[in-house]
Amino acid sequence: MYILFVALILFLVLSWSYKSHKNVPPGPWGLPLIGHLHLLAGTLPHKGLQYISKKYGPVVFLRLGMMPTVVISSQELVKEVFTTHDVNFGSRPYMVLGEHFSYNYSGLGTCPYGKHWRDSRKLCTIELFTAKCIDSFAWMRKEELSHALRVILGGSKPVKMRALLSNFAFNNMSRILMSKRYFGDDEVDRDAVEFKEMLSSVVDLVMNPCVSNLVPWYLRWLDWQIPRYKRIHAKQDNFLQKIIDEHKETTRECKDFLDIMLEFYGTNVQGETHIKANLLEMLVAGTDTSATTSEWLMASVMHNPRVLIKLQQELDRVVGGNRMVQESDLPKLDYLQLVLKETFRCYPPGVLLFPRMSTQDVTVAGYHVPKGTTLLVNAWAVHMDPEVWENPTQFQPERFLGSSIDVKGQNFELLPFGAGRRKCPGMSLGLRTVELLVANLIHGFDWNFVPGTTPSMEEVFNSACYLKTPLQAMATPRLRMDIYKNMIM
């Protein structure tokens, strides 16, 4: 009772402190301790926040637990925070992910804005995610594509699309990062099982509400899950350290990302800590984004046969019927680009952009936002804004015809990878992976739902928004069988 009393007093003090600023953003009344969390209960967070924004406006103040948060839901305000105030919102709030799983904020995605972030970002822009480096792994993507084709051609059973797409994305990332292939072709090994369990545990803990993310630092000791965080972190650290140790003892003709990071950060304790944090973040982010986007795209075109037929007509015209799609074909597939943009608009991999935090007091849309406030950008709400998009809930790739809007963070009405200095550094690699995979799936096969079923497009929120029911589909080859055989030999 004493702890609850103290927490209640702290909540009232914090609320009074924030509200004492006369020009704070509008918002509903909150409750002691939980703030406004009850308003999001039983709904998808991006849709719950959109509902609140429709009532209170495009900039809203909420308290998630005891943590002050400002939610942005309009294109104009996204532009303001990611241009005028981008430096001020360049840091990250406290997150269990950052402290316990990214080695106390050592990874590029979670670290505070400063020298370490600038050095790590430089590594990404001049070494890891350059066009030259991405091109150098084309042979690897081709091999993984052949594995995916083998799975599809392996029988008449429905293709479990989520597993297929996830394995393709994960194997691409793990091979590029550290020259290891873990999943697919019914291969099961001890390392693969251990790795998968570890990553599932991390994602589960990060995405489920936990006390540490909802209270000030001096109350985090109340989080009863801290011992579990530490156990999972120890398992994660042992696994990643083993990979680094093995890597230092071998020489490869083709350098992977881990080789480059070892040269950049060094092999001392601090350097290897940065490497382990980045390995984990890149694996989780790179796999989730590519696999989820691919599944939504395939489900969307299957629900819209007109779009699927139009895609196949373009592929037949550009690629022809005598081979599979190559990476050199991708820039010529204009309609595929429209479909991909529309998929990102309707089903962005991050419906809520990764949270940021104000490092100084700032004025946004004329409202006072104090230092230490968490910023949430509701990308999904921006993508569904009827003031920006005609018929926003309809899947219409043609809306991008003749438009210069792209997904790279320069157009603030479309934000699948974020914007500003902390947008996703691996965007180009992710796009290449998705484009190559879905182009070959659509060119190589006719796709239909399992007979007697019409799966819904209902979503569920975890580390991203997924189809609530994993997609399964029937694949019928469109090309001569020798074309597939030449690809998978």
N, C-alpha and C positions, 0 to 999 in steps of 0.2 A: 504494500500500500504506500509505503514511504517513497519507493521508486516512482510509482505512478503519480504521486502528488508532485514530486520534483519535476517530472517530465511535463506535467500539465502546466506548472508555473513557467517552465522554460518555453513551452509552446506559446503561452499567452504573452510572454515578454517578447519573443521573436515576432509574433504577429503584430503586436503593438509597434515594435520598432520599424517594421516594414510599412505598416499602414500610416505611421506618423509622417511619412513623406506624402504630401497632399496630392501629388500628381502621379501616383502609381497606376499601372494598367488596371482596367476593370476586371472583375471576376466575381464568382459566387462566394457566399460565405462558406468557410470550412469548419471542420470539427476539430476538437482538441486531439492532439497526437497524430491522427491519421490525415489531417488536413482535408484534401479534396479527393482522396483515393476512393471514397465510397461512390463518387460520381462516375467512376470508371469501372466499377464492379459489374460483372456480367455482360460486358461489351468489349469489342475489340478496341484497343486504346486509341488508335488513330480515328476511329469513327466516333468514339466517345468524346474525344477532344474536338472533333469537327462540330459535333452537336453543341458543345459549350461555346465554341467560337461563333457559331451562327447567332447565338443569343447575346454574347458580350462583345463581339467584334474580332478583328483579325489579330489583335495582340491582347493576350489574356494573362492575368496573374493567377497562378495556382500554388498551392503548397502540397507537394507530394510527400506524404508523411510530414516531416518537419522541415523539408528542404524547399526554399523559395524557388519557383520555376516560372519562366515566362514562355508562353507558347505562341509561335508565329504561324499564321495560316493563310497568308496572301503573297502573291508574286511581288508586289511593291515593297512589302516589308522584308521579304527574303533578300531582295536586292539591297535594301538599306543595311541589313546586318552583315551581309557578306561582301559589301564594298566599303561603305563609310565606316563600319564598326568591325571589320574583319579581324584586325589585330586584337582589339579588345575582347572579342569572342574567340580568340585563337586557342584557348586552353580547354582543359577537360575538368568536369566536376569529379568528386570522389566516386569511384565505382569499385565494387568487389572484383570485377574483371581486372582492373588496373593494379590493385594492390596485391591480390593473391595469385593471379594467374598470368599477369604480364610483368611479373618480377618488379613490383613496386613502380609501375609506370615507366618501364624501360622500353616498351615497344613503340613504334612510330604512331600507331593509332591511338594509344592511350596517354602518351607522355605529355607533360605540360609544354606550352609554347616557350621555346628558348633555344639555347645553343644545341643541346642534344637533339631536339626535334629538327633544327635546321640541318645539322650534319646528317641525320638519318634520311631526311627528305632529299638532300643532295645525292646520297647514295642511290636512292630510287630513281631520280630523274636523269642521272648521268651514267648509271651502271645497270641497274636491275630491270627497269621498265622502258628502256629505249627501244626504238623500232628495230635496231640491229640485234639487240639481245632477244627480243620476242621472235624475230625471224629465225634466229639460230636454233630455236627449239621446235621449228615446224616439223621436223622428222619425228619428233616425239608425239606431237599431236596426231600425226598421221598414223603412228602405231596404235595409239589409244583409240582412234577412230576404227581401225581394223578390228580391235577387240570388241568394240560396241556392235559392229556389223555381225561379228561371229555370234554374239549373244542373240541378236534379232533373228538371224537365219537358223538358229539352233533348233527350232521346232515350231509347231503351229499354235502353241499356247499363247495366251495374251502376254504381251511384253510389259513387264513391270517397269514403267517409264521412270519413276523416281529413283529406283535403284540403279537403272542403266545410266541416267544422267548424272547422278551423284558419283558413281564410280568413275565415270569419264572425267568429271571435273576434279575429283580428289586425286586420281592418279596423275593427271596432268600437273597439278600443283605440287604433289609430293615428289615427282620426278624432276621438275624444274627446280624446286627448292633444294632437294638433297639426294637426287638420283635413286629414289626408292619407289617401288610400285607395290601397293598394298592390297587393292581390292579388284575383283572381277574374275571372269572365267571360272567361277566356282573355286577359286584358290582361297584357301583359308589357312593362315599360319598364326602362330602364337603372337607375333608382333602386330599383325593386322587386328586381331581381336583386342589386344591390350590397347592399341592406339585408338580404336573406335570407341571403346568403353570410356577411355580417358576424355576424349573430345566430347562425347555425349554428356558426361558428368559436368564438364566445364560449362557447356551451353545451358544445361538444365539449371545449374546454380545461378548463372549470370542472368538468365531471362526471368526466373521466378522471383517475385518480390522477396526481398530480404531486409532485415532490420538495418544492416550496415549502410545500405543505400538510401535509407529514409530518415536517418537521424544525424545530428551533428557528431563530430569526431569524439567528443567526450562521453557519448552514450553508446558507442559501437561495441563496448564490452557486453552490452545486453544481447548481442546477436549470438544465439545458442548454436548457430551453424559454424562458427569460427573453427572448431576442431575439425570439422569435415572439410572446410576449405584447405586447411593445412595438410590433411591426409592426401587429398587429391593433388595438391601442388607438389608434394613430395614425390608422388608417383609420376606426375608429369615431368618433374625435373630429372628424375632418374632416366626416364625414357629419352628425353631430348639430349641429355648429357652423353648418353651412350651413342647416339647418332653423331654427335660432334666428335667424340673420341674416335669412333670408327673412321670418320671422314679425315681426320688429321693423319691417319695411318695409311691412307690410300691416295693414289694419284689418278686423275681422270684426264683424258684427252680433251673432253668438252667440259668446261667449268660450269657448275651449277651455282645457284644463288648462295648456297652455304659456303662454297669456296670463296666467292666474292666477299661475303660478309666476314669470313675469317681474316681475309687480307685487310679489310677496312677497319674492323673493330679490334682485331688482335686476339690472341689466345689467352690473355690473362683472365682473371675471374670476372672483372667488370665487363670486358669485351664479350665473353661467352654468355654473360647474363643478358646483354643487349641482343645477342644472336638468338638465344632461346625464346625471348619475348617476341621477337619479330617472326620467328618460325611459327609459333603458335598462332599469332594474329593473322598471318598471311594464309595459313592453312584453313582456318575457320572462315575468314572473310572470302577468300578466293573460291573456296568450294561452295559455300552457301549461295553466294550471288549468282554464279554461273548456273548451278544446277536448278535453283529455284526459278530463275528467269526462263531457262529452257523448258521447264515443265509448264509454266504458265503460257508460254508461246505455243507449245504443241496443243495444250488444251484449248486455247483460244481459237486456233485455226481449225481444229476439229469441230468446235461448236459453230464455226463460220465457214462452211464448205466453199463458199464463194471465194474467200481469201485464200484457202488452201489451193484451190484450182488455179487461181491467178499466180500464186507463187510457183507452182509446178510449171505453168506455161512460161514464166520468165526463166526458170532453170533450164527447161528444154531448149529455149531459144539461145541462152548464153553458153550453157555447158554442152548441150546435146545429149544424145542417148547412148553414147559409146564409152562413157567414163564417169567416175565419181567427181564431185566438186573438189577443186583445189583451192588453196588459199589465194592464188593469183586471180581467181574468179570473183572473189568476194566484193571488191570495189565496183564491179559491173552490175551487181544485183541490187538495183535501185528499189524495187518493190520490197525485197527482203528488209532493206533499211527502214522503210516506212512501217512494216509490220513490227520490227524490233522496237522502234520508237513508241509505237502505240502500246506494245506490251509493257514497256517501261513506264508509260504514262498510267496505264490502268493498274498495273501490278508492280510498283517499284520494289526492288529488293530491300530497301530501307524505307518503310512507310513513314517512320519517324527517323529523321537523320540522327546520326550518332551525336549525343548531347555535347554541348559546349558550355563554357562558363565565362562570365564577365570577370575580367581582372581589375577593372576600375568602374566607378560609377559612370553611367552612360545614359543618354536620352535616346529612346527609340520611339518613333512616331509621336513625338512630343511628350512621352511618358518617361518618368524616372525609373531606371533599372539599377539597383544598387550593386556594388561589387560583390562577387560571390554568388550571384544568381545563376541558376542553370537555365540554358536556352534550349528549347525543343522546337525544331522546325517540323511541322506536319506536312511532309512532302506530298502525301496522298491527298490531303485536303486541297493543296495548291493544284494538283493534277486534276482534281474533280471540280474546280471552281467554274461555275457556269458563266461568270463574267469574263473568263479567259477562253474557255473551250465550249463550242457548240455541242449539245447533246453529250455531255462529258461521260455519262455512264455507258454509252454505246462504244463497242469496239469497231473503230473506223480508221484503218491505216491511211486512207486517202486524205484525211484531214491534214497530213503533213506534205501533200503534193505542193510543190512550188514554195515551200516554207524553208527558211534558213535555220529553223530551230534544230539544235542538236542536243546530245545528252552529256556534253563535256563540261557543263558547269558555267557556260557563258550566257545561257538563256534561263532566266530564273523561274519560268513557268514549267520547266521540265528538269527534275533534280534527282535522277536515279542514283547518281554517284556523289551527290552533294555539290558544293560550290566553295569558292574561296580557297584560302591556303591549306585548308584541311580536307579538301575533297579527296576521294579515293585515289591513291597513287597508282593502283594496279588496274585502272579502268581500261586501258588499251589491251592489256592481256586478257581481261575478262571478256571484252567485246569480241576479240579474235576467237576465243574458245567457243563462245555461244554461237557466233555466226557460222563457223566451220561445222559444228555439230548439227545444228538445226537445218542448215542448207543441205547436208548430205542425207539426213533423215527424210526430208521432204522430197528431195530429188530421187532418192533411191527406193522409196516405198509409198504406196497408198496407205492411208491410215483411217481406221474406223474404230468406233467404240465397240466394246465387247457386246455381241448380240444380246438384245433384250435389256440393255442398260443405256442410260443417258446421264452420265455423271454430272453432278451440280458443280458450279464454280464457287461454292461456299469456301470461305477461307478460315484459317486458324492462325493465331499469332504465337510465334516462338522467337527464335533468333531473327526470323524474317516472317513474312506472311506466306504460308503454304496453302496449297489446296487441302481442304480438310480431309478429303478422300483421295489418297494417292492415285495418280492417273495410271490406268491400264488400257492397252490398246492392241488392236489386231493390225499386223503389218503384212502387206502384200507386195512383193518385189515388183518394181516398175521396169527394171533393166534386165538385160541378159544375164544369166547366172555366171558366165565366165568373167563378167566385169567385177562382181563381188568376189569371186575366187581369186582373181588377180590382186585385189585389194587386201585380202586377209591372208595371203600366203606369207 
